[in-house]
Amino acid sequence: MGLPCSTAACYRRFTHSDQYDEDAVWYSSRNTSTDTESFLNQNLGKFHFHIHALSLMLPPYAKFETKAIYLYIDGVRVAVARLTFEAAQVKYVVIQYRSVYWRDLFHDTGEYLPRDQDRFLQRYFATYFQWFQSSEGNYYKNQWPFTLYKASKSLTDDERESILSSIEISI
């Protein structure tokens, strides 16, 4: 029997086929020297980073190839980020949480840089997206709590390249 809260993984769903990628975008295992709270904070923070990368269509998310990413803790989906496209641009980013507990935990966690990264994407995300709407969800209607962000301005390919060169992504 393993540790409680011992694994975290991020998977993605493709736009063109509506299929899930068989391989995880990233996978983490907790060792006995890491406490549960630190493990959750680190992986929720890593999910923050990947939501920003997905929204800005930065590697490993090629343009219009990925429409959603999912965070699993011990094999249970606890959060999902989905994109809505309009006229070949990301129009909305919705983050859904399994419960208000996971929403609050996610919002209380800062962005965490995955290995080989040296710059945060939060400031770029804030430049191109703004908060639009939130909901507490409805347990009886099977609606998860969510946070919705709306694109405040379009991101051009040149601006994307500028972001890539400024953060020096090495994937």
C-alpha positions in Angstrom: 0.0 0.0 0.0 1.4 3.4 -1.0 1.4 6.8 0.6 -1.9 8.7 0.5 -1.7 11.5 -2.0 1.3 9.9 -3.6 1.0 10.6 -7.3 0.1 13.5 -9.5 -0.2 13.6 -13.3 -1.2 16.0 -16.0 -2.9 14.6 -19.2 -4.1 16.4 -22.3 -6.9 16.1 -24.8 -6.3 16.7 -28.4 -8.4 19.2 -30.5 -8.4 17.4 -33.8 -9.4 13.9 -32.6 -11.1 14.6 -29.2 -8.9 11.8 -27.8 -6.8 11.8 -24.7 -3.1 11.5 -25.0 -2.0 8.1 -23.6 1.2 9.6 -22.2 1.2 12.1 -19.3 2.5 15.6 -20.0 4.2 15.2 -16.6 4.0 12.7 -13.7 5.2 13.1 -10.1 5.5 10.6 -7.3 5.8 11.6 -3.6 8.6 10.1 -1.6 8.4 9.5 2.2 10.5 12.6 3.0 7.9 15.0 1.3 4.8 15.9 3.3 1.4 15.8 1.7 0.8 19.6 1.8 4.1 20.3 0.1 3.5 17.7 -2.6 0.0 19.1 -3.3 1.3 22.7 -3.4 4.1 21.8 -5.8 1.8 19.9 -8.2 -1.0 22.4 -8.1 1.6 25.1 -8.8 3.0 23.0 -11.7 -0.6 22.8 -13.1 -0.8 26.6 -12.8 2.3 26.8 -15.0 0.9 24.4 -17.6 -2.5 26.2 -17.7 -0.6 29.4 -18.6 1.5 27.6 -21.2 -1.7 26.0 -22.7 -3.5 29.4 -22.8 -0.6 31.1 -24.4 0.0 28.0 -26.7 3.6 27.6 -25.7 5.4 24.3 -25.7 4.6 21.5 -25.1 1.2 22.7 -26.4 1.4 23.3 -30.1 -1.0 25.8 -31.6 -4.6 24.4 -31.7 -3.4 20.8 -30.9 -4.5 20.7 -27.3 -7.9 21.8 -26.1 -7.8 20.7 -22.4 -5.4 19.5 -19.7 -6.4 17.5 -16.7 -4.8 17.2 -13.2 -5.1 13.8 -11.5 -4.1 13.2 -7.9 -3.9 9.5 -7.0 -5.8 8.7 -10.2 -8.7 11.0 -9.4 -9.4 14.1 -11.6 -9.3 17.1 -9.4 -9.0 19.9 -11.9 -9.3 20.6 -15.7 -8.4 23.6 -17.8 -10.3 23.9 -21.1 -9.9 26.3 -24.0 -12.6 27.8 -26.2 -11.4 29.0 -29.6 -12.9 31.7 -31.8 -11.4 32.8 -35.1 -8.2 30.9 -34.6 -7.6 32.5 -31.2 -8.1 31.4 -27.6 -11.2 33.2 -26.5 -11.9 31.7 -23.1 -10.0 29.6 -20.5 -12.1 27.8 -18.0 -10.6 26.0 -15.0 -13.0 23.5 -13.3 -12.3 22.0 -9.9 -13.7 18.8 -8.4 -14.9 20.8 -5.3 -14.6 24.1 -3.6 -11.9 22.6 -1.5 -9.7 22.0 -4.6 -10.6 25.5 -6.0 -9.5 27.2 -2.8 -6.3 25.1 -2.6 -5.5 25.8 -6.3 -6.1 29.6 -5.8 -4.0 29.6 -2.7 -1.1 28.0 -4.5 1.4 30.0 -6.6 2.8 29.1 -9.9 5.6 26.5 -9.6 8.3 26.2 -12.2 8.8 22.7 -13.7 12.4 21.4 -14.1 14.4 23.2 -16.8 12.3 26.4 -16.5 13.5 29.7 -15.2 10.7 32.1 -15.8 7.1 32.4 -14.6 4.3 32.7 -17.1 1.8 34.4 -14.8 2.6 37.9 -15.9 2.1 37.0 -19.6 -1.1 35.2 -18.8 -2.3 38.3 -16.9 -1.5 40.5 -19.9 -3.6 38.5 -22.3 -6.4 37.1 -20.1 -8.6 38.6 -17.4 -11.0 37.1 -14.9 -14.5 37.0 -16.3 -16.7 34.8 -14.1 -16.7 32.2 -11.3 -19.2 29.7 -9.9 -19.5 27.6 -6.8 -20.9 24.8 -8.8 -23.9 22.7 -7.9 -23.4 19.3 -6.3 -27.0 18.2 -7.2 -26.6 19.1 -10.8 -23.1 17.6 -11.1 -21.6 21.0 -12.0 -18.1 21.6 -10.8 -16.9 25.0 -9.4 -15.1 27.0 -12.1 -13.2 30.1 -12.9 -13.5 31.6 -16.3 -10.9 33.8 -17.9 -11.6 35.8 -21.1 -9.0 36.9 -23.6 -8.4 40.6 -23.2 -6.3 40.9 -26.3 -5.1 38.6 -29.1 -1.7 36.9 -28.9 0.1 37.1 -32.3 2.7 34.6 -33.4 5.4 37.3 -33.1 4.3 38.0 -29.5 4.4 34.3 -28.8 7.9 34.0 -30.2 8.9 37.0 -28.1 7.6 35.3 -24.9 9.4 32.1 -25.9 12.7 33.9 -26.3 12.3 35.9 -23.1 11.6 32.9 -20.9 14.1 30.6 -22.7 11.9 27.5 -22.7 14.1 24.5 -23.3 11.8 21.6 -23.9 
